[in-house]
Amino acid sequence: MTTDATTVSPQTPDGWTCGTWTIDPAHTTVSFSARHLMSRVRGTFAEVSGQIVTHPDPAGSTVTAVIGTASVNTGNQMRDDHLRSADFFDVQTHPQMTFVSRTLRRVVDSWVLSGELTIRDVTRTVDLEVEFLGSDPTGLQGEPRIGFSAQATISRRDFGITFGLIADGTKIIIADKIDITLDVQAFPAA
């Protein structure tokens, strides 16, 4: 892979490096939080893979990612097993969720990455607010690294996951809105 930081557009963030990058699962965190009764439950997915292509004009950049649904971890085995069941992710039938970007656009002082998120074979457009964290030409072991952070809120109902939603609004067992945070580090693709 070659990287080139000299041919970037005027809107390119400082330190932007062009190239094709592989998401590093050891240095990437896919996390979520949801209201459950009177508190919030937080969790992560340990299995993540994918590719980022950074273009000289950031708007031309792309992202693809795959997350293993069985790798969900909230710190509670009983809850994690329930999340893996047909009530939620149905990991036996749907072992992965995917994200494929469509557009990256600048909105005032931030970037919004729009793409198609697929959970349980249901695909919806999701907008992620993205922050470029920088690049390091030598990394920890001499290899270039690049980093991003992103956030979004999705409706689990949009993906057909309705367990724990009370139709009359009298009691929230598990909220519909799920907050997602991604902290991604990537290295040059082979």
SULMOZI-V309101 format. One record per run of one state. SS is the DSSP state (alpha for helix, beta for strand, coil for the rest). FROM is the first residue (numbers start at 1). LEN is the number of residues. If there is no record, write none. Layout:
SS	FROM	LEN
SS	FROM	LEN
//
This chain:
coil	1	3
beta	4	1
coil	5	13
beta	18	6
coil	24	1
alpha	25	3
coil	28	1
beta	29	8
coil	37	2
beta	39	7
coil	46	2
beta	48	7
coil	55	3
alpha	58	3
coil	61	1
beta	62	7
alpha	69	3
beta	72	2
coil	74	3
alpha	77	8
coil	85	11
beta	96	12
coil	108	2
beta	110	10
coil	120	2
beta	122	15
coil	137	8
beta	145	11
alpha	156	4
coil	160	14
beta	174	15
coil	189	2
//
